[in-house]
């Protein structure tokens, strides 16, 4: 108790008993006893507290002096304090457990980040017969207005976006990948593909198209060998491209068509048509493939994958559309690698489904 504070309360407060009970956390009896004490008794109480504090400080002083006078005690104390710190910050304690953990860094798709930085705009990609490529702004509707160098002409043109990846497939069976945003602009005639990709001198551009990783394609050589390949497998990350269809001279890659349907229609240069189930074609990522149609001379002319229930259609040179329904295709149905039969009456003389 603070004797001075007790005296002040007794002197100044109207209800000293209640104030002392609250101030010093006293019971009713304790507060009443203090009020009935003589001042001398209060002083004795304060003297007791002072003597107790004096004894504690004297003991602490003796301990400090003993510590200062002995190296062994100092090192012993240091060791004890270190031990206490170790206990306080041990892994099992709330304050000592690790706040962070070591883990593998998250995978970052750099390509996706780069793609996100490209502004999406419509473009028309144009590839010429001599292998020049360009990207015109917007979606051009009339390709007949395109201009080319003297002696050159249109190979293929299609619509896309600047965020698209463009697949270039060559007669050597290789696939190359280009970013549409990296293609030369529409002014002039573009640039040769050979300065963008490492295409062999004895190879030419077979076709080009916008990458669609959800699709599958049929790749076929001139001699009639081919297979189904997921379009995602055509993506190449280097200028050297990716070998897909294995061909050797004089054979070369001839066709790349979407594998959307349950039957394959094959036409040879001998104007014979064969229709067989798509299931007879293997799905591969690289190779020579299997024979689609047997020829005595020549090679393949065109291929179309279609749904048999919907029938087989084609266009002639005049743009007229023809359709042969399922029951009208019976004589051309067979197994893969068969010779087939002469094309139906009215089929284009070009030997192409597109006239």
Residue frames relative to the residue before (quaternion, step in Angstrom):
aa qw qx qy qz dx dy dz
X 1.0000 0.0000 0.0000 0.0000 0.00 0.00 0.00
X 0.3687 -0.6895 0.5790 0.2313 3.53 -1.14 0.68
X 0.3515 -0.7873 0.4678 0.1942 3.54 -0.23 1.33
X 0.6301 0.5388 -0.3340 0.4485 3.56 1.05 -0.76
X 0.6612 0.5011 -0.3067 0.4665 3.57 1.01 -0.82
X 0.6201 0.5401 -0.3378 0.4580 3.57 1.09 -0.76
X 0.6526 0.5097 -0.3070 0.4691 3.55 0.99 -0.90
X 0.6445 0.5262 -0.3268 0.4482 3.59 0.96 -0.84
X 0.6545 0.5151 -0.3137 0.4559 3.56 0.95 -0.89
X 0.6564 0.5132 -0.3181 0.4523 3.57 0.92 -0.91
X 0.6986 0.4830 -0.2695 0.4538 3.55 1.00 -0.86
X 0.8137 0.3541 -0.1410 0.4389 3.57 0.81 -1.00
X 0.7082 0.4771 -0.2803 0.4385 3.58 0.98 -0.72
X 0.4858 -0.6604 0.4946 0.2885 3.55 -1.12 0.75
X 0.7699 0.1825 -0.1010 0.6031 3.56 1.10 -0.68
X 0.1037 -0.8532 0.5075 0.0619 3.63 0.49 1.14
X 0.6074 0.5765 -0.3594 0.4117 3.57 1.05 -0.71
X 0.6949 0.4736 -0.2756 0.4657 3.57 0.83 -1.02
X 0.6462 0.5281 -0.3219 0.4471 3.58 1.01 -0.85
X 0.6718 0.4909 -0.3030 0.4647 3.61 0.94 -0.85
X 0.6159 0.5505 -0.3517 0.4403 3.58 1.03 -0.73
X 0.6885 0.4578 -0.2746 0.4909 3.55 1.01 -0.84
X 0.6930 0.5110 -0.2847 0.4213 3.57 0.84 -1.04
X 0.8162 0.2464 -0.1030 0.5124 3.60 0.83 -0.96
X 0.4366 -0.7184 0.4415 0.3138 3.56 1.32 0.24
X 0.3098 0.7682 -0.4895 0.2726 3.58 0.85 1.02
X 0.4743 -0.6232 0.5284 0.3279 3.52 -1.27 0.39
X 0.6944 -0.4636 0.3443 0.4294 3.52 -1.30 0.21
X 0.6614 0.5136 -0.3011 0.4562 3.58 0.98 -0.91
X 0.6539 0.5165 -0.3160 0.4537 3.58 0.97 -0.90
X 0.6642 0.4976 -0.3096 0.4642 3.57 0.89 -0.90
X 0.6470 0.5185 -0.3144 0.4623 3.59 1.00 -0.82
X 0.6426 0.5292 -0.3162 0.4551 3.58 1.03 -0.83
X 0.6454 0.5178 -0.3234 0.4590 3.58 0.98 -0.82
X 0.6587 0.5087 -0.3127 0.4577 3.55 0.95 -0.84
X 0.6999 0.4552 -0.2638 0.4830 3.60 1.15 -0.64
X 0.5138 0.6451 -0.4146 0.3846 3.60 1.29 -0.21
X 0.4471 -0.6230 0.5542 0.3238 3.43 -1.27 0.38
X 0.6510 -0.5256 0.3758 0.3983 3.57 -1.15 0.48
X 0.6119 0.5610 -0.3516 0.4327 3.56 1.05 -0.70
X 0.6407 0.5210 -0.3228 0.4624 3.56 1.03 -0.81
X 0.6309 0.5252 -0.3283 0.4673 3.55 1.07 -0.75
X 0.6434 0.5156 -0.3235 0.4642 3.55 0.95 -0.78
X 0.6188 0.5398 -0.3391 0.4591 3.57 1.06 -0.78
X 0.6358 0.5341 -0.3196 0.4565 3.57 1.04 -0.85
X 0.6684 0.4823 -0.2976 0.4817 3.57 0.95 -0.87
X 0.6245 0.5393 -0.3378 0.4528 3.60 1.01 -0.75
X 0.6223 0.5497 -0.3322 0.4474 3.58 1.04 -0.78
X 0.6621 0.4997 -0.3004 0.4709 3.56 0.96 -0.90
X 0.6522 0.5155 -0.3159 0.4574 3.57 0.97 -0.84
X 0.6597 0.5050 -0.3146 0.4591 3.59 0.92 -0.88
X 0.6299 0.5287 -0.3390 0.4568 3.59 1.02 -0.77
X 0.6552 0.4996 -0.3070 0.4763 3.57 0.96 -0.88
X 0.6319 0.5382 -0.3264 0.4522 3.59 1.03 -0.81
X 0.6556 0.5102 -0.3095 0.4626 3.58 0.93 -0.90
X 0.6464 0.5190 -0.3198 0.4587 3.60 0.98 -0.84
X 0.6844 0.4792 -0.2885 0.4677 3.58 0.90 -0.91
X 0.6239 0.5350 -0.3367 0.4596 3.58 1.05 -0.72
X 0.6468 0.5126 -0.3125 0.4704 3.55 1.02 -0.84
X 0.6490 0.5101 -0.3138 0.4692 3.57 1.00 -0.84
X 0.6325 0.5362 -0.3243 0.4552 3.59 1.03 -0.84
X 0.6543 0.5157 -0.3128 0.4562 3.56 0.94 -0.90
X 0.6510 0.5194 -0.3143 0.4558 3.55 1.01 -0.82
X 0.6571 0.5063 -0.3086 0.4654 3.59 0.98 -0.86
X 0.6571 0.5077 -0.3141 0.4602 3.59 0.96 -0.87
X 0.6421 0.5110 -0.3231 0.4713 3.57 1.05 -0.79
X 0.6395 0.5304 -0.3171 0.4573 3.57 1.06 -0.80
X 0.6768 0.4926 -0.2887 0.4647 3.58 0.95 -0.89
X 0.7066 0.4717 -0.2646 0.4563 3.54 1.12 -0.55
X 0.7669 0.3113 -0.1862 0.5294 3.61 1.20 -0.03
X 0.3916 -0.7183 0.5289 0.2258 3.60 -0.72 1.10
X 0.6329 0.5480 -0.3389 0.4292 3.57 0.97 -0.82
X 0.6684 0.4904 -0.3025 0.4704 3.57 0.96 -0.89
X 0.6184 0.5485 -0.3463 0.4436 3.57 1.06 -0.75
X 0.6956 0.4608 -0.2777 0.4761 3.59 0.84 -0.97
X 0.6154 0.5400 -0.3445 0.4593 3.56 1.10 -0.69
X 0.6542 0.5096 -0.3021 0.4701 3.56 1.03 -0.85
X 0.6272 0.5320 -0.3301 0.4633 3.58 1.02 -0.86
X 0.6571 0.5118 -0.3092 0.4591 3.58 0.93 -0.92
X 0.6513 0.5129 -0.3156 0.4616 3.58 1.00 -0.85
X 0.6648 0.5064 -0.3057 0.4562 3.59 0.94 -0.89
X 0.6284 0.5207 -0.3330 0.4724 3.59 1.03 -0.78
X 0.6373 0.5326 -0.3199 0.4559 3.55 1.01 -0.81
X 0.6490 0.5145 -0.3119 0.4657 3.56 1.03 -0.82
X 0.6361 0.5209 -0.3241 0.4680 3.57 1.04 -0.81
X 0.6413 0.5265 -0.3201 0.4573 3.58 0.99 -0.86
X 0.6444 0.5088 -0.3229 0.4708 3.57 1.02 -0.79
X 0.6648 0.5315 -0.2990 0.4315 3.55 0.96 -0.95
X 0.7883 0.2892 -0.1378 0.5252 3.56 1.00 -0.88
X 0.2652 0.7741 -0.5294 0.2239 3.60 1.12 0.57
X 0.6551 -0.5473 0.3540 0.3820 3.58 -1.20 0.57
X 0.6754 0.5202 -0.2984 0.4291 3.55 1.11 -0.67
X 0.6300 0.5446 -0.3431 0.4345 3.60 1.20 -0.33
X 0.6243 -0.5606 0.3839 0.3855 3.61 -1.13 0.56
X 0.7129 0.4498 -0.2713 0.4646 3.57 0.96 -0.83
X 0.7250 0.4652 -0.2442 0.4453 3.56 1.16 -0.54
X 0.5419 0.6327 -0.4170 0.3635 3.61 1.15 -0.38
X 0.5756 -0.6211 0.4151 0.3325 3.56 -1.13 0.71
X 0.3748 -0.7364 0.5233 0.2085 3.55 -0.92 0.95
X 0.7834 0.2236 -0.1131 0.5687 3.59 1.07 -0.69
X 0.2519 -0.7591 0.5836 0.1404 3.55 -1.22 0.53
X 0.4649 -0.6351 0.5338 0.3092 3.52 -1.25 0.48
X 0.0972 0.7889 -0.5984 0.1004 3.58 -0.91 0.92
X 0.6130 -0.5327 0.4211 0.4040 3.53 -1.28 0.26
X 0.5205 -0.6339 0.4717 0.3237 3.54 -1.02 0.81
X 0.5253 -0.6362 0.4484 0.3438 3.63 -0.95 0.74
X 0.5003 -0.6528 0.4766 0.3104 3.54 -1.07 0.75
X 0.1639 -0.7870 0.5915 0.0617 3.52 -0.96 0.94
X 0.2802 -0.7544 0.5740 0.1515 3.54 -0.77 1.07
X 0.2708 -0.7991 0.5184 0.1394 3.56 -0.06 1.34
X 0.6354 0.5412 -0.3334 0.4384 3.56 1.00 -0.82
X 0.6522 0.5117 -0.3125 0.4638 3.58 1.00 -0.83
X 0.6278 0.5256 -0.3325 0.4681 3.57 1.07 -0.75
X 0.6607 0.5042 -0.3065 0.4640 3.55 0.93 -0.91
X 0.6383 0.5311 -0.3232 0.4540 3.57 1.02 -0.82
X 0.6512 0.5338 -0.3155 0.4377 3.56 1.02 -0.84
X 0.6509 0.5261 -0.3126 0.4494 3.58 1.20 -0.50
X 0.6032 0.5696 -0.3542 0.4314 3.60 1.27 -0.27
X 0.3840 -0.7102 0.5413 0.2350 3.56 -0.87 0.94
X 0.3705 -0.7561 0.5015 0.1991 3.58 -0.73 1.08
X 0.1412 0.7753 -0.5984 0.1445 3.55 -0.62 1.20
X 0.5081 -0.6503 0.4604 0.3270 3.63 -1.04 0.66
X 0.0032 -0.7856 0.6186 -0.0134 3.56 -1.07 0.79
X 0.2651 -0.7046 0.6262 0.2031 3.53 -1.33 0.35
X 0.2166 -0.7873 0.5687 0.0987 3.56 -0.58 1.19
X 0.0829 -0.8040 0.5888 -0.0076 3.55 -0.81 1.08
X 0.0422 -0.7770 0.6281 -0.0034 3.57 -0.88 1.03
X 0.2866 -0.7776 0.5387 0.1517 3.57 -0.83 0.99
X 0.6891 -0.4807 0.3543 0.4105 3.55 -1.32 0.29
X 0.7241 0.4214 -0.2390 0.4909 3.58 1.07 -0.69
X 0.6289 -0.6170 0.3130 0.3547 3.56 1.24 0.39
X 0.4521 0.6411 -0.4891 0.3812 3.58 1.09 0.66
X 0.1195 -0.8118 0.5708 0.0299 3.58 -0.98 0.86
X 0.0694 0.7733 -0.6276 0.0575 3.56 -1.17 0.68
X 0.2467 -0.7483 0.5968 0.1521 3.55 -1.31 0.36
X 0.1936 -0.7888 0.5774 0.0837 3.56 -0.55 1.21
X 0.5082 -0.6402 0.4787 0.3206 3.58 -1.03 0.73
X 0.7844 0.2870 -0.2338 0.4977 3.54 -1.01 0.85
X 0.4877 -0.6329 0.5115 0.3162 3.55 -1.34 0.09
X 0.2410 -0.7900 0.5541 0.1042 3.54 -0.25 1.33
X 0.2976 -0.7847 0.5221 0.1520 3.59 -0.83 0.99
X 0.7666 0.3059 -0.1622 0.5408 3.60 1.04 -0.74
X 0.2083 -0.8158 0.5308 0.0966 3.58 -0.17 1.29
X 0.5481 0.6356 -0.3975 0.3709 3.60 1.20 -0.37
X 0.6420 0.5374 -0.3254 0.4395 3.59 1.21 -0.37
X 0.4762 0.6861 -0.4358 0.3355 3.59 1.25 -0.09
X 0.2670 -0.7642 0.5718 0.1331 3.54 -1.04 0.85
X 0.0915 -0.7941 0.6003 0.0244 3.57 -1.10 0.79
X 0.6426 -0.4876 0.4077 0.4278 3.52 -1.32 0.21
X 0.6407 -0.5240 0.3875 0.4059 3.57 -1.20 0.47
X 0.8026 0.2423 -0.2106 0.5027 3.54 -0.84 1.01
X 0.6613 0.4602 -0.3040 0.5084 3.58 1.29 -0.05
X 0.0717 -0.7935 0.6036 0.0297 3.59 -1.25 0.39
X 0.6900 -0.4902 0.3437 0.4068 3.55 -1.33 0.10
X 0.2373 -0.7424 0.6124 0.1325 3.54 -1.01 0.94
X 0.7511 -0.2234 0.1896 0.5915 3.55 0.78 -1.10
X 0.0171 -0.7744 0.6325 0.0066 3.56 -1.15 0.68
X 0.0767 0.8020 -0.5852 0.0924 3.57 -0.98 0.80
X 0.5076 -0.6480 0.4869 0.2923 3.54 -1.29 0.45
X 0.0967 0.7884 -0.6039 0.0667 3.55 -1.18 0.62
X 0.4323 -0.6450 0.5476 0.3119 3.53 -1.33 -0.37
X 0.6217 -0.5558 0.3917 0.3888 3.58 -1.17 0.49
X 0.6541 0.5142 -0.3128 0.4581 3.60 1.20 -0.43
X 0.5382 0.6491 -0.3923 0.3676 3.61 1.27 -0.16
X 0.3373 -0.6631 0.6184 0.2533 3.49 -1.41 0.33
X 0.2437 -0.7740 0.5724 0.1175 3.55 -0.94 0.95
X 0.2238 -0.7604 0.5980 0.1188 3.56 -0.89 1.00
X 0.1100 -0.7585 0.6405 0.0490 3.55 -0.92 1.00
X 0.1006 -0.7987 0.5929 0.0207 3.59 -0.67 1.14
X 0.2248 -0.8128 0.5299 0.0900 3.57 -0.78 1.06
X 0.6561 -0.5150 0.3838 0.3963 3.54 -1.32 0.28
X 0.6218 0.5349 -0.3402 0.4599 3.58 1.26 -0.26
X 0.5673 -0.6308 0.3720 0.3765 3.58 1.27 0.12
X 0.5461 0.6209 -0.3934 0.4018 3.58 1.26 0.27
X 0.2339 -0.7463 0.6062 0.1443 3.55 -1.23 0.64
X 0.0995 -0.7772 0.6205 0.0313 3.55 -1.00 0.92
X 0.2458 -0.7764 0.5669 0.1242 3.58 -1.13 0.67
X 0.0182 -0.7880 0.6149 -0.0241 3.56 -0.90 1.00
X 0.4153 -0.6752 0.5443 0.2745 3.57 -1.12 0.66
X 0.4919 -0.6764 0.4543 0.3068 3.59 -0.78 0.96
X 0.6417 0.5360 -0.3263 0.4411 3.58 1.11 -0.63
X 0.6696 0.4986 -0.2935 0.4658 3.59 1.25 -0.39
X 0.5162 0.6578 -0.4181 0.3550 3.61 1.23 -0.16
X 0.5657 -0.5981 0.4345 0.3652 3.60 -1.10 0.64
X 0.5729 -0.6345 0.4088 0.3194 3.57 -1.10 0.71
X 0.7104 -0.5070 0.3210 0.3678 3.52 -1.36 0.16
X 0.5435 0.6125 -0.4236 0.3872 3.60 1.16 -0.26
X 0.7911 0.2187 -0.1929 0.5376 3.55 -0.87 0.91
X 0.6617 -0.5159 0.3820 0.3874 3.54 -1.24 -0.48
X 0.6154 -0.5551 0.3526 0.4346 3.59 1.24 0.22
X 0.4850 -0.6266 0.5122 0.3314 3.54 -1.21 -0.65
X 0.5693 -0.5856 0.4362 0.3777 3.60 -1.16 0.50
X 0.5155 -0.6486 0.4644 0.3129 3.57 -0.96 0.83
X 0.6031 0.6080 -0.3556 0.3743 3.57 1.07 -0.66
X 0.6552 0.4788 -0.3404 0.4750 3.62 1.15 -0.34
X 0.6643 0.4763 -0.3011 0.4911 3.60 1.29 -0.14
X 0.7904 0.1540 -0.0633 0.5895 3.58 1.12 -0.67
X 0.4709 -0.6707 0.4988 0.2822 3.55 -1.22 0.55
X 0.0870 0.8102 -0.5664 0.1237 3.55 0.32 1.30
X 0.4931 -0.6792 0.4576 0.2934 3.58 -0.80 1.01
X 0.6103 -0.6017 0.3848 0.3427 3.55 -1.12 0.72
X 0.7089 0.4438 -0.2683 0.4780 3.59 1.08 -0.64
X 0.6344 0.5034 -0.3358 0.4810 3.59 1.26 0.25
X 0.1679 -0.7618 0.6178 0.0985 3.53 -1.25 0.57
X 0.6084 -0.5297 0.4290 0.4066 3.55 -1.31 0.17
X 0.2717 -0.7546 0.5769 0.1549 3.57 -0.83 1.00
X 0.7596 -0.2158 0.1746 0.5881 3.57 0.89 -0.97
X 0.1391 -0.7552 0.6301 0.1153 3.55 -1.36 0.10
X 0.0718 0.7984 -0.5915 0.0869 3.58 -1.08 0.68
X 0.5852 -0.5608 0.4516 0.3731 3.56 -1.33 0.28
X 0.4801 -0.6784 0.4798 0.2812 3.58 -0.90 0.94
X 0.0159 0.7559 -0.6536 0.0341 3.54 -1.00 0.99
X 0.2632 -0.8279 0.4757 0.1378 3.58 -0.06 1.30
X 0.6026 0.5645 -0.3660 0.4293 3.61 1.23 -0.19
X 0.6497 0.5446 -0.3089 0.4311 3.60 1.24 -0.34
X 0.2319 -0.6936 0.6488 0.2103 3.48 -1.47 0.09
X 0.2161 -0.7832 0.5752 0.0948 3.55 -1.15 0.68
X 0.2863 -0.6840 0.6272 0.2383 3.50 -1.35 0.32
X 0.1140 -0.7780 0.6158 0.0496 3.58 -0.77 1.06
X 0.0418 -0.8253 0.5605 -0.0539 3.58 -0.77 1.10
X 0.3447 -0.7222 0.5629 0.2069 3.55 -1.10 0.76
X 0.6874 -0.4856 0.3447 0.4157 3.58 -1.28 0.30
X 0.6921 0.4713 -0.2803 0.4693 3.59 1.03 -0.72
X 0.6213 -0.6161 0.3177 0.3653 3.59 1.26 0.18
X 0.5219 0.6064 -0.4387 0.4092 3.60 1.16 0.47
X 0.2126 0.7982 -0.5449 0.1442 3.58 -0.99 0.74
X 0.1178 -0.7695 0.6231 0.0752 3.51 -1.37 0.00
X 0.5184 -0.6035 0.5004 0.3416 3.55 -1.35 0.13
X 0.0214 -0.7937 0.6078 -0.0116 3.58 -0.97 0.86
X 0.4656 -0.6421 0.5175 0.3212 3.62 -0.95 0.79
X 0.5202 -0.6704 0.4245 0.3159 3.59 -0.83 0.94
X 0.5818 0.5936 -0.3712 0.4139 3.59 1.14 -0.58
X 0.6281 0.5534 -0.3314 0.4353 3.59 1.18 -0.54
X 0.5936 0.5852 -0.3644 0.4152 3.60 1.24 -0.20
X 0.5164 0.6593 -0.4172 0.3529 3.59 1.23 -0.31
X 0.0680 -0.7852 0.6154 0.0000 3.56 -0.85 1.08
X 0.3097 -0.7929 0.5033 0.1483 3.56 -0.86 0.96
X 0.7289 0.3601 -0.2389 0.5310 3.60 1.24 0.04
X 0.6685 -0.4956 0.3803 0.4036 3.54 -1.34 0.25
X 0.6184 0.5833 -0.3434 0.3992 3.59 1.13 -0.58
X 0.4175 -0.7292 0.4575 0.2910 3.57 1.22 -0.30
X 0.4095 -0.6886 0.5490 0.2383 3.53 -1.36 -0.23
X 0.3598 -0.7349 0.5339 0.2129 3.57 -0.71 1.07
X 0.1023 -0.8103 0.5766 0.0228 3.58 -0.70 1.10
X 0.7955 0.1593 -0.0605 0.5815 3.57 0.63 -1.15
X 0.2854 -0.7718 0.5471 0.1536 3.56 -0.62 1.14
X 0.1036 0.7795 -0.6082 0.1085 3.57 -0.67 1.13
X 0.1046 -0.7693 0.6256 0.0766 3.54 -1.21 0.52
X 0.6156 -0.5830 0.3839 0.3658 3.55 -1.03 0.81
X 0.5563 -0.1651 -0.8129 -0.0489 1.54 -2.05 1.45
X 0.4645 0.6784 -0.4578 0.3382 3.61 1.25 0.07
X 0.0008 0.7865 -0.6176 0.0030 3.57 -1.24 0.49
X 0.6167 -0.5202 0.4215 0.4141 3.57 -1.27 0.32
X 0.1626 -0.8292 0.5329 0.0454 3.56 -0.84 0.99
X 0.8319 0.0606 0.0215 0.5512 3.61 0.92 -0.87
X 0.0402 -0.7340 0.6765 0.0437 3.53 -1.28 0.63
X 0.0889 0.8199 -0.5541 0.1131 3.59 -0.38 1.23
X 0.5693 -0.5946 0.4357 0.3642 3.62 -1.12 0.58
X 0.3189 -0.7479 0.5544 0.1775 3.57 -0.98 0.89
X 0.3082 0.7569 -0.5056 0.2765 3.56 0.60 1.19
X 0.6702 0.4316 -0.3380 0.5003 3.53 -0.01 1.31
X 0.5028 -0.6769 0.4569 0.2833 3.55 -1.28 0.29
X 0.7596 0.2715 -0.1904 0.5596 3.60 1.28 -0.03
X 0.2850 -0.7432 0.5867 0.1489 3.53 -1.24 0.62
X 0.1522 -0.7632 0.6225 0.0827 3.57 -0.92 0.96
X 0.0644 -0.8091 0.5839 -0.0160 3.57 -0.71 1.13
X 0.0816 -0.7794 0.6200 0.0383 3.56 -0.95 0.91
X 0.2732 -0.7699 0.5574 0.1482 3.54 -0.86 1.00
X 0.6495 -0.4989 0.3924 0.4187 3.54 -1.28 0.22
X 0.6125 0.5361 -0.3349 0.4746 3.57 1.32 -0.29
X 0.4592 -0.7198 0.4059 0.3258 3.58 1.38 0.24
X 0.4694 0.6198 -0.4838 0.4017 3.54 0.97 0.90
X 0.2529 -0.7828 0.5609 0.0928 3.53 -0.96 1.01
X 0.0205 -0.7731 0.6339 -0.0090 3.54 -1.03 0.90
X 0.0918 -0.7767 0.6220 0.0391 3.57 -0.99 0.92
X 0.1017 0.7929 -0.5924 0.1004 3.58 -0.77 1.03
X 0.6446 -0.5438 0.3655 0.3941 3.65 -1.20 0.44
X 0.5432 -0.6191 0.4632 0.3272 3.57 -1.06 0.78
X 0.5849 0.6129 -0.3601 0.3906 3.58 1.11 -0.66
X 0.6194 0.5528 -0.3476 0.4359 3.61 1.22 -0.37
X 0.6150 0.5064 -0.3558 0.4886 3.59 1.28 -0.02
X 0.3856 -0.7221 0.5162 0.2519 3.62 -0.83 0.86
X 0.3376 -0.6937 0.5878 0.2435 3.56 -1.24 0.45
X 0.0566 0.8027 -0.5837 0.1088 3.56 -0.66 1.16
X 0.4071 -0.6812 0.5362 0.2876 3.56 -1.30 0.13
X 0.7891 -0.0403 0.0253 0.6124 3.57 1.26 -0.38
X 0.4614 0.6814 -0.4973 0.2746 3.55 -1.11 0.64
X 0.6461 -0.4989 0.4026 0.4142 3.53 -1.34 -0.21
X 0.3792 -0.7315 0.4821 0.2978 3.54 1.09 -0.71
X 0.5177 -0.6090 0.4982 0.3361 3.55 -1.31 -0.37
X 0.5944 -0.5782 0.4181 0.3708 3.55 -1.24 0.40
X 0.3121 -0.7585 0.5451 0.1735 3.57 -0.86 0.99
X 0.7997 -0.0099 0.0591 0.5974 3.58 0.96 -0.92
X 0.3804 -0.7298 0.5256 0.2155 3.55 -1.06 0.80
X 0.0668 -0.7944 0.6037 0.0014 3.57 -0.94 0.98
X 0.3956 -0.6668 0.5716 0.2686 3.53 -1.20 0.65
X 0.7751 0.0059 0.0237 0.6314 3.54 1.07 -0.86
X 0.7640 0.3699 -0.2584 0.4612 3.58 -1.24 0.39
X 0.3696 -0.7192 0.5435 0.2253 3.52 -1.26 -0.45
X 0.7582 -0.3686 0.2814 0.4583 3.53 -1.25 -0.50
X 0.2786 -0.7606 0.5623 0.1664 3.58 -1.14 0.63
X 0.7897 -0.1738 0.1372 0.5721 3.59 0.83 -0.93
X 0.1570 -0.7650 0.6203 0.0729 3.54 -1.30 0.51
X 0.0127 0.7803 -0.6252 0.0095 3.54 -1.11 0.74
X 0.2175 -0.7456 0.6162 0.1304 3.57 -0.96 0.92
X 0.0776 0.8183 -0.5576 0.1160 3.59 -0.71 1.05
X 0.5096 -0.6047 0.5088 0.3403 3.55 -1.36 0.16
X 0.4510 -0.7267 0.4471 0.2619 3.58 -0.53 1.16
X 0.6348 0.5462 -0.3370 0.4303 3.61 0.96 -0.78
X 0.6981 0.4531 -0.2680 0.4853 3.60 1.14 -0.63
X 0.4973 -0.6718 0.4131 0.3616 3.58 1.25 -0.25
X 0.4634 -0.6633 0.5230 0.2679 3.54 -1.38 0.29
X 0.0776 -0.8155 0.5734 0.0101 3.58 -0.72 1.07
X 0.0090 0.7737 -0.6333 -0.0151 3.54 -1.32 0.40
X 0.3344 -0.7166 0.5751 0.2095 3.56 -1.30 0.33
X 0.3371 -0.7241 0.5540 0.2347 3.57 -1.04 0.70
X 0.7420 -0.4249 0.2842 0.4338 3.56 -1.32 0.06
X 0.6679 0.4865 -0.2983 0.4777 3.58 1.20 -0.44
X 0.5729 -0.6199 0.3680 0.3899 3.57 1.30 0.01
X 0.4835 0.6595 -0.4457 0.3643 3.58 1.26 0.12
X 0.3287 -0.7613 0.5336 0.1666 3.56 -1.02 0.86
X 0.1198 -0.7793 0.6138 0.0402 3.55 -1.00 0.92
X 0.0943 -0.7997 0.5922 0.0303 3.56 -1.11 0.72
X 0.1124 -0.7559 0.6423 0.0588 3.55 -0.96 0.96
X 0.3122 -0.7742 0.5229 0.1722 3.54 -0.60 1.16
X 0.7611 -0.4121 0.2590 0.4287 3.53 -1.35 0.30
X 0.7212 0.4440 -0.2634 0.4619 3.59 0.81 -0.97
X 0.6516 0.4997 -0.3132 0.4771 3.59 1.27 -0.26
X 0.6597 0.5060 -0.2988 0.4686 3.58 1.31 -0.05
X 0.3396 0.7932 -0.4635 0.2018 3.57 1.32 -0.01
X 0.7071 0.4796 -0.2896 0.4314 3.62 0.81 -0.92
X 0.6947 0.4442 -0.2855 0.4884 3.64 1.23 -0.28
X 0.5146 0.6362 -0.4197 0.3928 3.57 1.30 -0.12
X 0.2090 0.7716 -0.5780 0.1637 3.56 -0.96 0.88
X 0.6126 -0.5246 0.4248 0.4112 3.52 -1.26 -0.44
X 0.6430 -0.5116 0.4050 0.4010 3.52 -1.25 0.49
X 0.8007 0.2762 -0.2460 0.4713 3.56 -1.19 0.77
X 0.4738 0.6274 -0.4702 0.4009 3.60 1.24 0.31
X 0.6068 -0.5830 0.4008 0.3622 3.58 -1.27 0.25
X 0.3650 -0.7305 0.5028 0.2836 3.58 1.03 -0.71
X 0.3797 -0.7007 0.5524 0.2442 3.56 -1.34 -0.09
X 0.6972 -0.4773 0.3292 0.4216 3.55 -1.24 0.43
X 0.5878 -0.6208 0.3968 0.3342 3.56 -0.99 0.93
X 0.6095 -0.5638 0.4046 0.3833 3.61 -1.17 0.52
X 0.6229 -0.5297 0.4203 0.3933 3.53 -1.24 0.44
X 0.7720 0.3258 -0.2622 0.4787 3.55 -0.95 0.92
X 0.4848 0.6537 -0.4549 0.3615 3.59 1.24 -0.03
X 0.6006 -0.6064 0.3735 0.3633 3.64 -0.93 0.84
X 0.5193 -0.6451 0.4684 0.3079 3.56 -1.05 0.79
X 0.5755 0.6045 -0.3695 0.4084 3.59 1.22 -0.42
X 0.3947 -0.7270 0.4746 0.3006 3.56 1.21 -0.41
X 0.5929 0.5540 -0.3555 0.4639 3.57 1.27 0.42
X 0.5185 -0.6418 0.4669 0.3181 3.57 -1.09 0.70
X 0.6955 0.4558 -0.2687 0.4863 3.57 1.20 -0.47
X 0.5942 -0.5842 0.3622 0.4176 3.59 1.22 0.21
